[in-house]
Amino acid sequence: MKFLVMGWIVFFAVPVFAETFFYGKLLGGTQMVDRTMNPAISMNGLFLGNWGSAIETGKGIQIQELEGQFTAAVDPYFFANFILSSEGGGPLEVEEGWVITLGLPVVSFKTGKFLTNFGKNNLIHTHAQPLIDRPLVNRLILGEEAFNSVGIQADILVPLPWYVNLSVSAVSAKMAGLFSSAQDENLANVTHLENLWDLTDSTTLGLGVSYSFGENIQAKLSQFLGLDLSIKYLSPKGRGNFALIWTNEIISGLRPGLVTANPNKWGHGWGVYSNLMARIHPVIWIGCRWDQVNLTATGTTKEMAENFVIAYVPTEFSTIRFQSGLSQKPGVSSSRWQSLVQLNVTIGSHPAHAY
């Protein structure tokens, strides 16, 4: 913990010292650097309390995650975003660090370490989750790190009457849990096709298809297929009024050769979740999520969960969530329960989340 605190002090103290020096407070007031060139800096803190038989590790009150973000236009041609995070009070890690092109017609290119376009939930950072924890299918099939790797991605705006974005990525196949390739040079392909339709002035329908393949640690082809459907409604009365977000996602994964090498590894699995969130008051959201995952290794196991959440959201910079739910796990005769409470705060200029 001592090294973590010192790390965050250095993380923020160095830019402040540099700004003080170069703005001339140590040089008689002579301005040497344009203030408008400073990046937008933000800090997000997640503080979590969790209890229940479904919580296997980390019960009680803890720091869930700390995240620092630097974002800015490099020049008229590139935009950069760098995110450092610490989970559970652990060491600082690079969660994302990428550069994207600006101004190119129809297509944009992104390179670095980034959350790859696969489905809906994979793109959402921990503090922006609708519920406190991620769906089972993302945790058990895609893994905690999911599609977050180093590579290059092209996003193409397809010229159709509705919004269509085709995303094609080539990323390192060393992603743990997905491919875990033993060869540094092996790449995985991730393709995502996103469609958005304005059903009315207040309602949007989204439909996405995702596919990924790459060589796994057993030198065989692992494949993942996803389908997501979402409906968003915002009352035409304006900000703070009734809103409804319904998100559904199904993901299937095939990892040949892993069960033969390790019976504890699953070879084929699929999962689905349905998440419904509603704003019933300008500062109150309520929601629920149903999950199911089937994994096949030496036998087939099924895990299910139902969770409910209520969130107090006074501003975009702070949120308090209360979540409770039940789950059924293979080999356990009775349902397990969990109760979670989370404080989410953000300081500084934080960029908008993925739509």
C-alpha positions, -999 to 999 in steps of 0.1 A, spaced: 0 0 0 29 24 8 43 19 -27 9 24 -43 4 57 -24 39 69 -35 31 59 -71 0 80 -72 18 110 -56 45 108 -83 18 102 -110 2 136 -102 30 156 -86 54 154 -116 29 171 -141 21 198 -115 58 205 -108 65 206 -146 36 230 -151 48 253 -123 83 253 -136 76 259 -173 49 285 -166 76 307 -152 68 308 -115 104 298 -110 115 319 -139 102 353 -130 68 349 -145 78 342 -181 54 318 -198 72 291 -218 44 266 -225 9 273 -238 -16 262 -212 -41 251 -240 -17 223 -248 -23 205 -215 -42 173 -217 -75 167 -200 -67 148 -167 -92 129 -146 -91 105 -117 -118 79 -110 -121 60 -77 -143 30 -70 -148 19 -33 -166 -13 -27 -183 -32 1 -194 -68 -6 -208 -96 15 -225 -130 9 -219 -167 2 -214 -159 -35 -184 -137 -27 -154 -162 -27 -126 -137 -22 -123 -101 -11 -152 -97 12 -157 -65 32 -147 -30 24 -120 -23 -1 -107 -1 -29 -121 -17 -61 -102 3 -86 -84 36 -91 -80 50 -126 -61 80 -140 -67 92 -175 -49 116 -198 -66 125 -231 -60 152 -257 -56 160 -294 -20 156 -303 -24 178 -334 -50 181 -362 -41 145 -373 -40 124 -341 -59 120 -308 -43 102 -278 -58 86 -247 -37 70 -219 -52 52 -189 -34 39 -158 -53 18 -133 -48 0 -100 -72 -28 -90 -77 -37 -54 -49 -15 -42 -24 -34 -64 4 -19 -87 -3 6 -114 -8 -9 -148 -15 4 -183 -52 -3 -189 -53 15 -222 -29 36 -242 -37 44 -278 -36 69 -306 -63 74 -332 -63 92 -365 -84 124 -371 -98 138 -403 -95 108 -426 -126 104 -448 -147 73 -440 -120 54 -420 -101 59 -388 -71 39 -375 -63 32 -338 -31 17 -325 -18 8 -291 -33 -11 -262 -71 -8 -262 -104 -25 -256 -112 -41 -289 -147 -38 -304 -163 -71 -294 -199 -69 -283 -212 -43 -259 -199 -49 -224 -163 -55 -234 -160 -18 -243 -173 -5 -209 -148 4 -181 -155 -9 -146 -167 24 -133 -192 28 -162 -209 -6 -157 -247 -4 -153 -244 -29 -124 -215 -32 -100 -201 -65 -114 -198 -77 -150 -221 -103 -165 -212 -140 -161 -205 -145 -198 -179 -117 -198 -162 -130 -167 -163 -168 -174 -159 -169 -212 -141 -137 -221 -122 -134 -188 -116 -104 -166 -92 -88 -191 -113 -98 -221 -104 -83 -255 -79 -58 -243 -46 -61 -262 -20 -44 -282 -26 -41 -319 -42 -19 -347 -78 -13 -355 -96 2 -385 -131 16 -381 -150 21 -414 -182 42 -416 -203 23 -442 -223 47 -464 -258 34 -458 -291 52 -448 -286 42 -412 -255 42 -390 -232 13 -398 -197 10 -384 -174 -19 -395 -145 -25 -371 -116 -48 -380 -87 -54 -356 -54 -73 -356 -42 -77 -320 -18 -98 -300 -31 -134 -294 -14 -136 -260 -46 -125 -243 -50 -147 -212 -81 -170 -212 -90 -162 -248 -60 -175 -268 -30 -174 -245 -8 -180 -276 27 -191 -268 41 -172 -299 47 -134 -295 41 -128 -332 7 -146 -334 -22 -122 -340 -59 -126 -334 -86 -110 -357 -115 -92 -342 -144 -80 -364 -174 -61 -353 -204 -48 -373 -225 -22 -355 -259 -10 -367 -280 19 -352 -315 29 -362 -335 58 -349 -370 43 -345 -384 76 -332 -369 109 -320 -367 93 -286 -359 56 -293 -327 40 -308 -323 3 -318 -288 -12 -319 -277 -45 -334 -242 -58 -334 -223 -89 -346 -188 -98 -334 -164 -125 -345 -128 -133 -334 -104 -161 -342 -67 -168 -335 -42 -195 -326 -44 -206 -290 -17 -221 -267 -23 -256 -282 -16 -242 -317 -53 -247 -326 -78 -222 -338 -99 -206 -310 -131 -188 -321 -156 -164 -305 -189 -153 -318 -211 -126 -303 -245 -110 -310 -258 -80 -291 -292 -62 -292 -300 -29 -274 -329 -5 -272 -326 30 -256 -354 54 -249 -350 89 -236 -381 109 -227 -385 139 -251 -391 161 -221 -353 164 -217 -324 157 -194 -332 140 -161 -366 126 -172 -376 90 -177 -351 68 -196 -349 31 -204 -319 10 -216 -324 -27 -225 -292 -45 -234 -289 -82 -245 -258 -101 -255 -250 -137 -263 -215 -150 -267 -201 -184 -278 -166 -196 -275 -147 -226 -290 -112 -234 -277 -101 -268 -292 -72 -287 -276 -74 -270 -241 -95 -298 -224 -71 -325 -237 -42 -306 -222 -60 -296 -190 -93 -311 -179 -100 -280 -158 -102 -258 -189 -134 -255 -209 -134 -263 -246 -167 -249 -256 -190 -225 -238 -217 -200 -244 -235 -175 -223 -262 -148 -224 -273 -119 -203 -303 -95 -204 -299 -62 -186 -327 -36 -181 -320 -2 -166 -346 26 -160 -343 62 -147 -374 67 -126 -363 100 -111 -338 126 -121 -312 111 -97 -325 75 -93 -319 45 -116 -332 10 -110 -323 -22 -129 -320 -59 -131 -298 -85 -149 -303 -121 -157 -273 -143 -166 -266 -178 -178 -234 -196 -188 -229 -231 -200 -193 -245 -201 -183 -279 -215 -150 -296 -204 -151 -332 -191 -188 -325 -185 -212 -297 -190 -218 -272 -162 -244 -244 -160 -243 -213 -139 -271 -188 -135 -276 -155 -116 -302 -128 -111 -293 -94 -97 -311 -61 -89 -296 -27 -85 -306 8 -74 -283 37 -81 -283 73 -67 -267 95 -94 -268 131 -84 -243 142 -111 -221 127 -137 -192 128 -113 -206 106 -85 -228 75 -81 -238 53 -52 -250 18 -62 -267 -9 -41 -268 -44 -57 -282 -77 -44 -287 -110 -61 -287 -148 -62 -266 -173 -82 -267 -210 -88 -233 -227 -92 -225 -263 -103 -219 -286 -74 -237 -263 -49 -272 -275 -40 -285 -242 -26 -285 -207 -41 -257 -183 -31 -264 -147 -23 -244 -114 -26 -249 -79 -15 -227 -51 -28 -225 -13 -23 -202 9 -44 -192 46 -43 -180 59 -77 -164 94 -78 -146 112 -107 -126 144 -105 -112 163 -135 -123 163 -171 -134 128 -180 -142 120 -217 -176 105 -227 -182 68 -224 -189 45 -253 -225 47 -264 
